[in-house]
């Protein structure tokens, strides 16, 4: 049975859409139009391009399919996936507005650099979904990639909004569930800690970037001073002028460096948002557990009522019991009718309880399999991101050493 499960999982990986289709978000375009309230607005549209891989492997040039999507459509797709697949850690979208940025970086969601980074993030989101063994097979996701017109209507026809749990219901379950699953409780705690740690890391990075920007830019003062000094020196003038040029180049290089660094920050932000996706799975389990406990409690109550009617004894105080004493007992026929109704409700309740237990076990099995898949992905991605960030810092330091080595040579030739 385990072998069959592993084979099935492997087969799904082979069938992933990402292996059959190239998916890119190739460009972003600023547009102006009217929204549902007929109010003029400016927004960004993203061009999604897809190409079949099979045709290319056969030596043929597959045609490129393309369509435009707004960020709000990506949001609608993700909301649909989150509701439809509650046991899956659904990949997050990139941020709608920039957060955790160093002070010189624009937080405007229309800023070209931010739009470019968001374009990369949206492409990454699509590739994450296309690589997921379950999500990649969803027909609505495929329509999102291939069908420009009528896609929203297709989503709405699924009625996924009606299946969405309210925040109040989720909060109620969190505080009132009596027997929470320890594994999901620990996972929820871990997701909170992960979000806290990455948030702190991003704040530190932004502060370091601010200071680094200042250090680099102040080197421009060296360039200006050396240039002014060179004007009054005959023998030393050329060396001072050359050294000043190296300092100017060094000062100007920080803009590109920190823009490149922002891409590594975006990789960390993805897992900042993944923490919420983990919590969403935990909340869904709490809701299922709460529904199960309420169903069990209701069944116990009905069995007790049935027993009390059958024996004529009341174990617990109830308003109904007091009413019977004040206004007379029920006739045997009335009691038999009530017992019959209760017995039918008990039978139905037992079937519902059995169904909910089975649904809960299936949810836990499926959710935990996807959580293990996510953990493996997370460990690999964060390791690669941190290594790449360290390599970039080393490269940046080497450039600084080279600038001062060049300056030293300029001074030596004076």
Helices and strands as residue ranges (DSSP letters): H 2-14, H 17-20, E 21-34, E 40-52, H 53-57, E 65-70, H 71-84, H 112-131, G 135-137, H 139-146, H 151-157, H 160-163, H 167-176, H 182-230, H 237-252, H 254-311, H 319-327, H 332-412
